[in-house]
Amino acid sequence: MICICKHCQKQYIKKNNFYTATCEACRPVDDMIFAQIVAYLKNYPNSNAMQIGDALGIKPMLVVKYIDEDRIRMSGGSFSRLPD
């Protein structure tokens, strides 16, 4: 199956079911970004994709793609309104 890498946008042939949206060359980068997201979520568990993206300097859609890949799961947290 031919896929497109979520980091470099190049086509690659999918060899297994893991890292479905990352080519071999971008896998270390993907692992590093994922580790940063996990560390951030441990400190700020009720964060959304926009907050994670802003804090880590990544695109929020990248966080959403990790959710789509079932590498990150959403929980039923609660949010409070920030003061104006």
Buried (B, 14 or more C-beta within 10 A) or exposed (E): EEBEBBBEEEEBEBEEEEBBBBBEEBBEEBEEBBEBBEEBBEEEEEBEBEBBBEBBEBEBEBBEBBEEBEBBEEEEEEEEEEEE
